[in-house]
């Protein structure tokens, strides 16, 4: 069950001009078709920060049980795009270390996501693309862990 605060953040993110929106015909556009690239990155970054927060709380729950205290975005977290991207990457490094430890505990092998090598200088968009792929990779492990933890309880 998600808290009201996280539900409010999810709803606010979904209304951001650059937020992705699925249309009835299956295509994906943005809430505002005239959204700038910065607005699109900001919406993707907010979505990523929410997903990361949820992932951290899932790991806490696996480690400490359902009574674990939830964590949320710090008030002093970076506000600029570059700082937010760096913060996401560092937080994800920590999550991947936790996933490796949990994998060992539950006899699973977790290998951190490795982005394809590129000689191009990273851009906000390329960093965001890598963060989203990393989320998908980590989520597969979280789902396996949750399945194992739930089977241990029953």
PAZAPA-4460 file (N, C-alpha, C; in steps of 0.05 Angstrom, whole numbers, plus 32768, in hexadecimal, padded with zeros to 4 digits):
% residues 154
    n_x    n_y    n_z   ca_x   ca_y   ca_z    c_x    c_y    c_z   seq   type   mol
   8011   7FE8   8000   8000   8000   8000   8012   8019   8000     1      X     A
   800D   802A   7FED   801D   8043   7FEB   8011   8059   7FFD     2      X     A
   8022   806A   8008   8019   8080   8019   800B   8095   8008     3      X     A
   7FFC   80A6   8015   7FEE   80BC   8007   8003   80CE   7FFB     4      X     A
   8019   80D2   8009   802E   80E4   7FFE   8039   80DA   7FE4     5      X     A
   803E   80C0   7FE2   8049   80B5   7FC9   8034   80B4   7FB3     6      X     A
   801B   80AF   7FBB   8006   80B0   7FA7   8003   80CC   7F9C     7      X     A
   8005   80E0   7FAD   8003   80FC   7FA5   801A   8103   7F92     8      X     A
   8032   80F9   7F98   804A   80FE   7F86   8046   80F0   7F6B     9      X     A
   803B   80D8   7F6B   8036   80CA   7F52   8022   80D9   7F41    10      X     A
   800C   80E2   7F4E   7FF8   80F2   7F3F   8003   810C   7F34    11      X     A
   8013   811A   7F45   801F   8133   7F3C   8032   812E   7F24    12      X     A
   8042   8119   7F26   8055   8112   7F10   8045   810D   7EF6    13      X     A
   802F   80FE   7EF8   801F   80F7   7EE1   8013   8110   7ED3    14      X     A
   8011   8126   7EE2   8005   813E   7ED7   801A   8152   7ECD    15      X     A
   8034   814B   7ED1   8049   815D   7EC7   8048   815F   7EA9    16      X     A
   804E   8177   7E9D   804B   817A   7E80   805B   8166   7E70    17      X     A
   8072   815E   7E79   8083   814B   7E6B   807E   812E   7E71    18      X     A
   806B   8128   7E82   8066   810C   7E8A   805B   80FC   7E73    19      X     A
   8063   80E3   7E72   805A   80D1   7E5D   803D   80CA   7E62    20      X     A
   802E   80C8   7E4C   8011   80C2   7E4E   800A   80AD   7E39    21      X     A
   7FFE   8097   7E41   7FF5   8083   7E2D   7FDA   808C   7E22    22      X     A
   7FD8   808C   7E08   7FBF   8093   7DFA   7FAE   8079   7DF6    23      X     A
   7F95   807D   7DF0   7F83   8067   7DEB   7F8C   8055   7DD5    24      X     A
   7F9A   8060   7DC1   7FA3   8050   7DAA   7FBD   8042   7DB0    25      X     A
   7FC8   8044   7DC9   7FE0   8036   7DD0   7FFA   8046   7DCD    26      X     A
   7FF8   805D   7DC0   800F   806E   7DBC   8015   807D   7DD6    27      X     A
   802E   8086   7DD9   8036   8095   7DF0   803D   80B2   7DE8    28      X     A
   8032   80C5   7DF6   8038   80E1   7DF2   803E   80ED   7E0D    29      X     A
   803F   8107   7E0E   8043   8115   7E27   8029   8123   7E2F    30      X     A
   8026   8129   7E49   800E   8137   7E52   800A   8150   7E42    31      X     A
   801F   815F   7E3E   801E   8177   7E2D   802F   8172   7E14    32      X     A
   8022   816F   7DFD   8031   8169   7DE4   8047   817E   7DDE    33      X     A
   8045   8196   7DE9   8059   81AA   7DE5   806F   81AB   7DFA    34      X     A
   8070   8196   7E0B   8083   8195   7E21   809F   8197   7E16    35      X     A
   80B0   81A5   7E24   80CC   81A8   7E1C   80DC   818F   7E24    36      X     A
   80F4   818C   7E19   8105   8176   7E21   810A   8176   7E3F    37      X     A
   810F   818E   7E4A   8114   8191   7E67   80FB   8187   7E77    38      X     A
   80E3   818F   7E6E   80CB   8185   7E7C   80C8   8167   7E7A    39      X     A
   80D0   815C   7E64   80CF   813E   7E61   80E3   8131   7E73    40      X     A
   80FB   813C   7E75   8110   8130   7E87   8107   8134   7EA4    41      X     A
   80FC   814B   7EAB   80F3   8150   7EC6   80DD   813C   7ECE    42      X     A
   80CA   8136   7EBC   80B5   8123   7EC2   80C0   8107   7EC5    43      X     A
   80D3   80FF   7EB3   80DF   80E5   7EB5   80EF   80E2   7ECE    44      X     A
   80FD   80F7   7ED6   810E   80F7   7EEE   80FC   80F5   7F07    45      X     A
   80E6   8103   7F08   80D4   8101   7F1E   80C9   80E5   7F21    46      X     A
   80C1   80D9   7F0A   80B8   80BE   7F09   80CD   80AB   7F14    47      X     A
   80E6   80AF   7F0C   80FC   809E   7F15   8101   80A1   7F33    48      X     A
   80FF   80BA   7F3D   8103   80BE   7F59   80ED   80B0   7F6A    49      X     A
   80D5   80B1   7F60   80BF   80A3   7F6E   80C4   8084   7F6D    50      X     A
   80CB   807A   7F56   80D1   805D   7F54   80E8   8055   7F66    51      X     A
   80FD   8065   7F67   8114   805F   7F78   810B   805F   7F96    52      X     A
   80FC   8072   7F9E   80F2   8073   7FB9   80E2   805A   7FC0    53      X     A
   80D0   8052   7FAE   80C0   803A   7FB2   80D2   8021   7FB4    54      X     A
   80E7   8020   7FA3   80F9   800A   7FA3   8109   8008   7FBD    55      X     A
   8112   801F   7FC7   8121   801F   7FE0   810E   8015   7FF6    56      X     A
   80F5   801E   7FF6   80E3   8015   800B   80DC   7FF7   8008    57      X     A
   80DB   7FED   7FF0   80D7   7FD0   7FED   80EE   7FC0   7FF8    58      X     A
   8107   7FCA   7FF4   811E   7FBC   7FFF   811E   7FBE   801D    59      X     A
   8117   7FD5   8028   8115   7FD7   8045   8100   7FC3   8050    60      X     A
   80EA   7FC0   8042   80D6   7FAD   804B   80DF   7F91   804A    61      X     A
   80EE   7F8A   8035   80FA   7F6F   8032   810E   7F6A   8049    62      X     A
   811E   7F7E   804F   8133   7F7B   8063   8128   7F7C   8080    63      X     A
   8115   7F8E   8085   810C   7F93   80A0   80EF   7F8B   80A6    64      X     A
   80E1   7F82   8091   80C5   7F7A   8095   80B2   7F92   8090    65      X     A
   8099   7F8C   8092   8084   7FA0   808A   8083   7FB8   809E    66      X     A
   808F   7FB5   80B5   808F   7FCB   80C8   80A6   7FDF   80C4    67      X     A
   80B6   7FDB   80B0   80CD   7FED   80AB   80C4   8009   80A6    68      X     A
   80D3   801C   80B0   80CD   8039   80AB   80D3   8040   808E    69      X     A
   80BF   804C   8081   80C3   8054   8065   80D6   806C   8063    70      X     A
   80E3   806E   804D   80F4   8085   8047   80E8   8095   8030    71      X     A
   80EF   80AF   802F   80E4   80BF   801A   80FB   80D2   8010    72      X     A
   80F5   80E0   7FFB   8108   80F3   7FF0   8110   8108   8004    73      X     A
   812A   810D   8007   8133   8120   801B   812D   813D   8011    74      X     A
   8127   814D   8024   8121   8169   801E   8139   8178   8012    75      X     A
   8152   816F   8019   816A   817C   800E   8174   816E   7FF5    76      X     A
   8164   815D   7FE9   816D   8150   7FD0   8171   8165   7FBA    77      X     A
   8183   815F   7FA7   8189   8172   7F92   816F   8179   7F83    78      X     A
   816E   8192   7F79   8157   819C   7F6A   815D   819F   7F4D    79      X     A
   8177   81A2   7F46   817E   81A5   7F2A   817F   818A   7F1C    80      X     A
   817B   818A   7F02   817A   8171   7EF3   8193   8160   7EF6    81      X     A
   81AB   816C   7EF3   81C4   815D   7EF5   81C7   8151   7F10    82      X     A
   81C1   8160   7F25   81C3   8156   7F40   81AF   8140   7F46    83      X     A
   8197   8143   7F3C   8183   812E   7F3F   818B   8114   7F31    84      X     A
   8196   8117   7F19   819E   80FF   7F0A   81B5   80F1   7F19    85      X     A
   81C8   8100   7F23   81DF   80F5   7F32   81D5   80E8   7F4B    86      X     A
   81C2   80F4   7F59   81B6   80E9   7F71   81A8   80CE   7F6B    87      X     A
   819A   80CD   7F55   818C   80B4   7F4D   81A1   809E   7F48    88      X     A
   81B6   80A5   7F39   81CA   8091   7F33   81D8   8087   7F4C    89      X     A
   81DE   8098   7F5F   81EB   8090   7F78   81D8   807F   7F88    90      X     A
   81BF   8087   7F8A   81AB   8078   7F99   81A8   805C   7F8D    91      X     A
   81A7   805B   7F72   81A4   8041   7F65   81BD   802F   7F69    92      X     A
   81D4   803B   7F6B   81EC   802C   7F72   81E8   801E   7F8D    93      X     A
   81DD   802D   7FA1   81D8   8022   7FBB   81C3   800C   7FBA    94      X     A
   81AE   8010   7FAA   8199   7FFC   7FA8   81A5   7FE2   7F9C    95      X     A
   81B6   7FE5   7F87   81C1   7FCE   7F7B   81D3   7FBE   7F8E    96      X     A
   81E1   7FCC   7FA0   81F1   7FBE   7FB4   81DF   7FAF   7FC7    97      X     A
   81C8   7FBB   7FCE   81B5   7FAD   7FDF   81A9   7F95   7FD1    98      X     A
   81A3   7F98   7FB7   8198   7F81   7FA8   81AC   7F6A   7FA6    99      X     A
   81C5   7F71   7FA4   81DA   7F5B   7FA3   81DA   7F4D   7FBF   100      X     A
   81D9   7F5C   7FD4   81D8   7F50   7FEF   81BF   7F3F   7FF3   101      X     A
   81A8   7F4A   7FEB   818F   7F3A   7FEE   8190   7F22   7FDC   102      X     A
   819B   7F24   7FC4   819E   7F0D   7FB2   81AD   7EF7   7FBF   103      X     A
   81C3   7EFE   7FCD   81D3   7EEA   7FDB   81C3   7EDD   7FF0   104      X     A
   81B4   7EEC   7FFF   81A4   7EE2   8015   818E   7ECE   800B   105      X     A
   8183   7ED4   7FF3   816D   7EC3   7FE8   8177   7EB2   7FD1   106      X     A
   8191   7EAD   7FCF   819C   7E9C   7FBB   8195   7EA4   7F9E   107      X     A
   8196   7EBE   7F9A   8192   7EC9   7F7F   81AB   7ED8   7F77   108      X     A
   81B1   7ED9   7F5E   81C8   7EE8   7F54   81BD   7F02   7F48   109      X     A
   81C7   7F18   7F52   81C0   7F32   7F46   81D9   7F40   7F3C   110      X     A
   81D8   7F46   7F22   81EE   7F55   7F16   81E3   7F71   7F0F   111      X     A
   81F1   7F85   7F19   81E8   7FA1   7F13   81E6   7FA6   7EF5   112      X     A
   81D3   7FB8   7EEF   81CF   7FC0   7ED3   81E8   7FCD   7EC8   113      X     A
   81F0   7FC6   7EB0   8206   7FD4   7EA3   81FC   7FE1   7E89   114      X     A
   81FE   7FFB   7E88   81F5   8009   7E70   8209   8004   7E5A   115      X     A
   81FF   8003   7E41   8211   7FFF   7E2A   8226   8016   7E2A   116      X     A
   823E   800E   7E23   8254   8022   7E21   824F   8035   7E0A   117      X     A
   8255   804E   7E0F   8252   8063   7DFA   8269   8076   7DFC   118      X     A
   8272   807F   7DE5   8287   8093   7DE4   827C   80AF   7DE5   119      X     A
   8261   80B1   7DE3   8254   80CC   7DE4   8254   80D6   7E01   120      X     A
   8256   80F0   7E04   8253   80FC   7E1F   8236   80F8   7E28   121      X     A
   8233   80F0   7E42   8217   80EB   7E4B   8207   8105   7E4B   122      X     A
   81EE   8103   7E44   81DB   8119   7E45   81C7   8113   7E5A   123      X     A
   81B6   8127   7E61   81A1   8122   7E75   818F   810B   7E6A   124      X     A
   8189   810C   7E50   8177   80F8   7E45   8184   80DC   7E46   125      X     A
   819E   80DA   7E3E   81AB   80BF   7E3E   81AD   80B5   7E5B   126      X     A
   81B3   80C6   7E6E   81B4   80BE   7E8A   8199   80B4   7E94   127      X     A
   8184   80C3   7E8C   8169   80BB   7E94   8161   80A1   7E87   128      X     A
   8168   809C   7E6E   8163   8083   7E61   8170   806C   7E70   129      X     A
   8189   8070   7E78   8198   805B   7E87   818B   8056   7EA2   130      X     A
   8182   806B   7EAF   8175   8068   7ECA   815B   8058   7EC7   131      X     A
   814C   805D   7EB2   8133   804F   7EAE   8138   8031   7EA8   132      X     A
   814D   802C   7E98   8154   800F   7E93   815E   8002   7EAC   133      X     A
   816C   8010   7EBC   8175   8005   7ED6   815E   7FFF   7EE8   134      X     A
   814A   8010   7EE8   8132   800B   7EF8   8125   7FF1   7EF0   135      X     A
   8122   7FED   7ED6   8115   7FD4   7ECC   8125   7FBC   7ED5   136      X     A
   8140   7FBE   7ED2   8151   7FA8   7EDA   814F   7FA2   7EF8   137      X     A
   814F   7FB6   7F08   814D   7FB2   7F25   8132   7FA8   7F2D   138      X     A
   811D   7FB2   7F20   8102   7FA9   7F26   80FE   7F8B   7F22   139      X     A
   810B   7F80   7F0E   8109   7F63   7F0A   8113   7F54   7F23   140      X     A
   8129   7F5D   7F2E   8134   7F51   7F46   8122   7F55   7F5E   141      X     A
   8117   7F6D   7F61   8105   7F73   7F77   80ED   7F60   7F76   142      X     A
   80E2   7F5C   7F5E   80CB   7F4A   7F5B   80D2   7F2E   7F64   143      X     A
   80E9   7F24   7F5C   80F2   7F09   7F64   80F5   7F08   7F82   144      X     A
   8101   7F1C   7F8E   8105   7F1D   7FAB   80EA   7F1D   7FBA   145      X     A
   80D7   7F2D   7FB1   80BD   7F2E   7FBE   80AF   7F13   7FBC   146      X     A
   80B1   7F06   7FA5   80A5   7EEB   7FA3   80B2   7ED8   7FB7   147      X     A
   80CC   7ED9   7FBA   80DA   7EC7   7FCD   80D2   7ECE   7FEA   148      X     A
   80D2   7EE7   7FF0   80CB   7EEF   800B   80AE   7EE7   8012   149      X     A
   809C   7EEB   7FFF   8080   7EE4   8004   807D   7EC5   8007   150      X     A
   808D   7EB6   7FF8   808B   7E99   7FFA   8097   7E8F   8015   151      X     A
   80AA   7E9E   8020   80B5   7E97   803A   80A1   7E9C   8050   152      X     A
   808F   7EB0   804D   807C   7EB7   8061   8065   7EA3   8063   153      X     A
   805E   7E98   804C   8047   7E85   804B   804E   7E69   8053   154      X     A
***
